Amino acid sequence: MKSTLKQLLHSPKFMTGLITFLVVLILVIVYPFIVPGDPLERIGVGTFAKPGIYFSLYDSVTTQRETLKLSNADEKRMAAAVDEEDKAAMKELIKKTETAYDGDLDDTVFLIEVWEENYDAMMQTKMKSADKKYYQRIQKRLEALKSADNMLVYDEDSEDSKTTITKTDYVRTGAVANVKVLPLGTENFGRDMLKELLAAAGTSLKIGLLAGIVATLLGLFFGLLSGYLGGWVDEVIMFITTMFTVIPGFVLLILISYSLGQEARGPMIIAVVIGLTSWTWTARSVRSQVISLRNRDHVNLSKISGHSLARIILTDILPYIASYVVMAFILQVSSGILAEAQLSLLGLGPKTTTTPTLGLMMNWAMNYSAHTNGSWWAYFPVIFIIAAITFSLNQMNTGMDQVFNPALRD
């Protein structure tokens, strides 16, 4: 046992998978303690808020201010106020008028510098009246941002109560009463993406674990009986296994999930259904292992000694295939997580408003067109977590296979 464990710890693939899996597991367990609360709490009125640090603008007005004079502050302020449509129009006019410049127009600060230096000359060229008015509106907005020194904030209840904010006034984020850090922004429902993602990863791990247990136990039970007893028992079990194999497992999973109905499809029910439709390959593999063991000397000796069927299987056969069963279980867990994600993408996964899963998050992102409106943070981290979990489990399985399978050893 110690020798086997030592070999596993010296396996690069096994350790890579184990470390990756532990990192994900630690994040899933620890993060809710760092940022407590309901992962499905809606904190945003809008959808797909970008990742960043958000602080209350209302609170910042009354927060103690410091005077800072930063270089290029006006340019950066104007750059932030120019939207993509205006930038495209400005670049188009600069190129159309063949204005000379030395730099990258995709840099908004540089674009505004070129625009201001050459605005009068560019407006002398012939253009449609509507286009000219459009460019003039852009210029007026830029000039207003550059020339305005102060901003007045009035109290709603009293017109005489006002606060003056200058361009050089800055507040420390830590001093603002209400600050929210959103490393991955919010998703389509306005919920904290990172908190929801890690909660969903935990649920998907539970689904994969339960599906793996169900599939492995069923496969192990039928494989042991079929391989050891043989005869008509073997034929009946293999007939059932072949029936499940002929129909693709995922198609069968879709049919069962659909027949259950939306209200009955909870996370654990889906996990059991996944396990019930994915045990066949484990049963076939265990059967082939048992057939090679059932006529070994130690097994025959137990038969002659009058040991029961259960004792022979548990003490003389099962220990020899234990490593294979563990590897099969790891693969079943990985397959269960992927199966749930696939089902949820089709709208046949767990129907829940209280517990997120990775598949449900992908479904929500797809339904609200996150992939077409540039909201990458609503789906890419989900894909990354699914890939990280399945990668780690498959690496662990490969590392174990190299240790326990003599044919694969260097």
C-alpha positions in Angstrom: 0.0 0.0 0.0 2.8 2.4 0.9 4.7 1.5 -2.2 1.6 2.2 -4.4 0.9 5.5 -2.7 4.5 6.5 -3.2 4.2 5.7 -6.9 1.1 7.8 -7.2 2.7 10.7 -5.5 5.6 10.5 -8.0 3.3 10.4 -11.0 3.3 13.8 -12.7 -0.1 13.3 -14.3 -1.8 12.1 -11.1 -0.3 14.9 -9.1 -1.3 17.5 -11.7 -4.8 16.3 -11.6 -4.9 16.0 -7.8 -3.6 19.5 -7.3 -6.0 21.0 -9.9 -8.9 19.3 -8.3 -7.9 20.3 -4.8 -7.6 23.9 -5.8 -11.1 23.9 -7.2 -12.4 22.0 -4.2 -10.8 24.5 -1.7 -12.3 27.5 -3.6 -15.7 25.9 -3.5 -15.5 25.2 0.2 -13.7 28.4 1.4 -15.1 31.2 -0.7 -18.6 31.0 0.8 -17.0 31.8 4.2 -15.1 34.7 2.8 -18.2 36.1 0.9 -21.2 34.7 2.7 -24.8 35.0 1.5 -27.2 33.6 -1.0 -25.3 32.9 -4.3 -28.6 33.6 -6.2 -29.2 37.0 -4.5 -29.9 39.6 -7.2 -27.6 42.6 -6.5 -27.9 44.3 -9.9 -31.0 45.8 -11.6 -29.4 45.5 -15.0 -27.7 42.5 -16.6 -24.1 41.6 -17.3 -22.3 44.2 -15.2 -18.6 44.1 -16.2 -16.0 42.7 -13.8 -14.5 45.3 -11.5 -14.8 47.2 -8.2 -18.1 49.1 -7.7 -18.6 51.8 -5.1 -21.7 53.9 -4.2 -21.7 57.1 -6.1 -24.1 58.5 -3.6 -21.8 57.7 -0.6 -18.7 59.0 -2.5 -20.2 62.5 -2.5 -20.1 62.8 1.3 -16.8 60.9 1.7 -13.7 62.8 2.7 -11.9 64.0 -0.4 -8.2 64.5 -1.3 -6.9 66.9 -4.0 -4.8 65.1 -6.6 -3.5 66.5 -9.9 -2.8 63.6 -12.3 -1.3 64.0 -15.7 -3.5 63.2 -18.7 -6.6 63.2 -16.4 -8.6 65.3 -18.9 -7.7 63.1 -21.8 -8.6 59.9 -19.9 -11.9 61.5 -18.8 -12.8 62.3 -22.4 -11.6 58.9 -23.6 -14.0 57.2 -21.1 -16.9 59.3 -22.3 -16.5 58.4 -26.0 -18.4 55.3 -26.9 -17.5 52.8 -29.6 -19.8 54.3 -32.2 -18.2 57.7 -31.8 -14.7 56.3 -31.9 -15.5 54.5 -35.2 -16.9 57.7 -36.7 -13.8 59.7 -35.6 -11.4 57.1 -37.0 -13.4 57.0 -40.3 -13.1 60.8 -40.7 -9.4 60.9 -39.9 -8.7 58.2 -42.5 -11.1 59.7 -45.0 -9.4 63.1 -44.8 -6.0 61.5 -45.0 -4.9 63.3 -41.8 -1.3 62.5 -40.8 -0.8 60.8 -37.5 1.9 58.7 -35.9 0.4 56.2 -33.5 -2.4 53.7 -33.0 -5.9 55.1 -33.4 -7.3 52.3 -31.3 -5.8 54.1 -28.4 -8.6 56.4 -27.4 -6.4 59.0 -25.7 -4.2 59.2 -28.9 -7.3 59.3 -31.1 -8.7 62.3 -29.2 -5.4 64.1 -29.4 -5.3 63.6 -33.2 -9.0 64.7 -33.4 -8.5 67.9 -31.5 -5.4 68.9 -33.4 -6.9 68.4 -36.8 -10.6 69.0 -36.2 -10.8 72.4 -37.9 -9.0 71.2 -41.0 -11.1 68.0 -41.2 -14.3 70.0 -41.0 -13.3 72.0 -44.1 -13.8 68.9 -46.3 -17.0 68.3 -48.1 -19.5 66.1 -46.3 -23.2 65.6 -45.8 -24.9 68.1 -43.5 -26.1 65.3 -41.1 -22.5 63.9 -40.8 -21.2 67.4 -40.1 -23.7 68.0 -37.3 -22.8 64.6 -35.9 -19.1 65.4 -35.8 -19.9 68.8 -34.3 -21.9 67.1 -31.5 -18.9 64.9 -30.7 -16.6 68.0 -30.6 -18.9 70.0 -28.3 -19.2 67.0 -25.9 -15.4 66.8 -25.7 -15.0 70.5 -25.3 -17.6 70.5 -22.5 -15.7 67.7 -20.6 -12.4 69.6 -21.0 -13.6 73.0 -20.1 -15.9 72.2 -17.1 -14.0 72.6 -13.8 -16.7 72.0 -11.3 -19.8 69.9 -10.9 -22.7 70.9 -8.6 -24.7 68.2 -6.7 -27.9 69.5 -5.2 -29.9 68.0 -2.3 -33.3 66.9 -3.5 -35.0 68.4 -0.5 -33.3 71.7 -0.6 -32.2 73.7 -3.6 -29.8 75.7 -1.4 -28.0 72.7 -0.2 -25.4 71.8 -2.8 -22.0 70.2 -3.0 -19.3 71.3 -5.4 -17.1 68.6 -6.9 -13.9 69.6 -8.8 -11.9 67.6 -11.3 -9.1 67.3 -8.8 -11.3 65.8 -6.0 -10.6 62.1 -5.3 -11.9 59.7 -2.7 -10.2 56.6 -1.4 -12.2 53.5 -2.2 -11.7 52.1 1.2 -13.4 55.1 2.8 -16.6 54.8 0.8 -19.4 53.2 2.9 -20.6 50.8 0.2 -18.1 49.1 -2.0 -18.7 45.8 -3.9 -15.9 43.8 -5.5 -17.2 41.8 -8.5 -14.2 39.9 -9.9 -16.4 38.3 -12.6 -19.1 40.9 -12.7 -22.8 39.9 -12.8 -24.7 37.5 -15.0 -28.0 37.9 -16.8 -30.1 38.1 -13.6 -27.8 40.6 -12.0 -26.2 38.1 -9.6 -22.6 37.9 -8.4 -21.0 35.7 -11.0 -18.1 34.4 -8.9 -20.2 33.5 -5.9 -22.8 31.8 -8.2 -20.0 30.0 -10.1 -18.4 28.4 -7.1 -21.8 27.4 -5.6 -22.7 25.9 -9.0 -19.4 24.0 -9.1 -20.1 22.6 -5.7 -23.6 21.4 -6.8 -22.2 19.9 -10.0 -19.5 18.1 -8.0 -22.2 16.6 -5.9 -24.2 15.6 -9.0 -21.1 14.0 -10.5 -20.3 12.2 -7.2 -23.7 10.8 -6.8 -24.0 9.8 -10.5 -20.5 8.1 -10.2 -21.5 6.2 -7.1 -24.8 4.9 -8.7 -23.1 4.0 -12.0 -20.1 2.4 -10.3 -22.1 0.3 -7.8 -24.5 -0.9 -10.5 -21.7 -1.7 -12.9 -19.7 -3.4 -10.2 -22.7 -5.5 -9.0 -23.7 -6.7 -12.5 -20.1 -7.1 -13.7 -19.2 -9.3 -10.7 -22.2 -11.5 -11.0 -21.9 -11.8 -14.7 -18.2 -12.5 -14.8 -18.1 -15.0 -11.8 -21.3 -17.0 -12.3 -21.4 -17.1 -16.1 -24.0 -19.3 -17.8 -27.6 -18.0 -18.1 -26.9 -15.3 -15.5 -24.1 -13.9 -17.7 -26.4 -14.1 -20.8 -29.2 -12.3 -19.1 -27.0 -9.5 -17.7 -25.2 -9.1 -21.0 -28.5 -9.0 -22.8 -29.6 -6.1 -20.6 -26.3 -4.4 -20.9 -26.4 -4.7 -24.7 -29.9 -3.2 -24.8 -28.6 -0.2 -22.9 -25.5 0.0 -25.2 -27.5 -0.1 -28.4 -29.4 3.0 -27.5 -26.9 5.8 -27.0 -26.7 6.7 -23.3 -27.2 10.4 -23.8 -30.3 9.8 -25.9 -31.7 7.6 -23.2 -30.8 10.2 -20.6 -32.7 12.9 -22.6 -35.8 10.7 -22.9 -35.9 9.9 -19.2 -35.2 13.5 -18.2 -38.0 14.8 -20.5 -40.4 12.2 -19.2 -39.8 13.2 -15.6 -41.2 16.7 -16.1 -39.7 20.0 -15.1 -40.9 20.1 -11.5 -39.4 16.6 -10.7 -36.0 17.3 -12.1 -34.0 18.3 -9.0 -30.2 18.1 -8.9 -30.1 14.8 -7.1 -32.8 13.2 -9.3 -30.8 14.1 -12.3 -27.7 12.6 -10.7 -29.5 9.3 -10.1 -30.8 9.3 -13.7 -27.3 9.9 -15.1 -26.0 7.0 -13.0 -28.8 4.7 -14.1 -27.9 5.3 -17.8 -24.1 5.1 -17.6 -23.3 1.9 -15.7 -23.0 -0.4 -18.7 -19.4 0.1 -19.7 -18.3 -0.3 -16.1 -20.2 -3.6 -15.9 -18.6 -4.9 -19.1 -15.1 -3.9 -18.0 -15.6 -5.5 -14.5 -17.0 -8.6 -16.1 -13.9 -9.0 -18.3 -11.6 -8.5 -15.2 -13.6 -11.1 -13.2 -13.5 -13.7 -15.9 -9.7 -13.6 -15.9 -9.7 -14.1 -12.1 -12.4 -16.6 -11.4 -10.3 -19.6 -12.2 -7.2 -18.5 -10.3 -5.8 -20.9 -7.7 -6.8 -18.8 -4.7 -10.4 -18.6 -6.0 -10.5 -22.4 -6.6 -9.1 -23.0 -3.1 -11.9 -20.9 -1.6 -14.5 -22.8 -3.6 -13.1 -26.1 -2.4 -13.1 -24.8 1.2 -16.9 -24.2 0.9 -16.8 -20.4 1.2 -20.0 -18.6 0.2 -20.4 -16.7 -3.1 -20.4 -13.3 -1.3 -17.2 -14.1 0.6 -15.3 -15.3 -2.5 -16.3 -12.2 -4.4 -15.6 -9.8 -1.6 -12.3 -11.3 -0.4 -10.8 -13.2 -3.4 -11.9 -11.1 -6.4 -12.8 -7.6 -5.4 -9.4 -6.7 -3.9 -7.7 -7.5 -7.2 -9.9 -5.2 -9.2 -10.2 -2.4 -6.5 -7.8 -0.1 -8.3 -9.8 -0.5 -11.5 -13.1 0.2 -9.7 -11.6 3.4 -8.3 -10.5 4.5 -11.8 -13.9 3.7 -13.2 -15.5 5.7 -10.4 -13.3 8.8 -11.2 -14.3 8.6 -14.9 -18.0 8.2 -13.9 -17.8 11.4 -11.8 -16.3 13.3 -14.7 -18.9 11.9 -17.1 -21.7 12.8 -14.7 -20.6 16.4 -14.5 -20.4 16.7 -18.3 -23.7 14.9 -18.8 -25.5 17.4 -16.4 -23.9 20.3 -18.4 -25.1 18.9 -21.7 -28.6 18.2 -20.4 -28.9 21.7 -18.9 -27.8 23.3 -22.2 -30.8 21.5 -23.8 -33.1 22.8 -21.1 -33.5 19.3 -19.6 -31.3 19.6 -16.6 -32.3 20.3 -13.0 -35.2 22.7 -12.7 -34.3 24.8 -9.7 -34.4 28.4 -8.6 -32.6 27.8 -5.4 -29.5 25.8 -6.4 -27.3 26.7 -9.4 -25.3 24.2 -11.4 -22.6 24.7 -14.1 -25.0 23.5 -16.8 -27.8 25.8 -15.7 -25.4 28.8 -15.8 -24.4 27.9 -19.3 -28.1 27.6 -20.2 -28.9 31.0 -18.7 -26.0 32.7 -20.5 -27.0 31.2 -23.8 -30.7 32.1 -23.4 -29.7 35.7 -22.7 -27.2 35.9 -25.6 -24.1 36.5 -23.5 -22.0 34.9 -26.3 -23.2 37.5 -28.8 -23.2 40.7 -26.8 -19.6 40.3 -25.6 -20.4 39.3 -22.0 -17.6 36.7 -21.9 -17.5 36.6 -18.1 -21.0 35.0 -18.0 -20.0 31.8 -19.8 -16.2 31.6 -20.2 -15.5 31.0 -16.4 -18.1 28.3 -16.4 -16.4 26.5 -19.4 -13.1 26.9 -17.6 -14.3 25.4 -14.4 -15.9 22.4 -16.2 -12.7 21.9 -18.2 -10.6 22.2 -15.0 -12.6 19.6 -13.1 -12.8 17.1 -15.9 -9.2 17.6 -16.8 -8.1 17.0 -13.2 -10.2 13.9 -12.9 -9.0 12.4 -16.2 -5.3 13.2 -15.3 -5.7 11.5 -12.0 -7.2 8.5 -13.8 -4.4 8.4 -16.3 -1.8 8.6 -13.6 -3.4 5.7 -11.6 -3.6 3.7 -14.8 0.1 4.1 -15.4 0.8 2.9 -11.8 -1.6 0.0 -11.7 -1.3 -1.2 -15.3 2.1 -2.9 -15.8 1.8 -2.6 -19.6 1.8 1.2 -19.4 4.8 1.6 -17.0 8.0 3.1 -18.5 
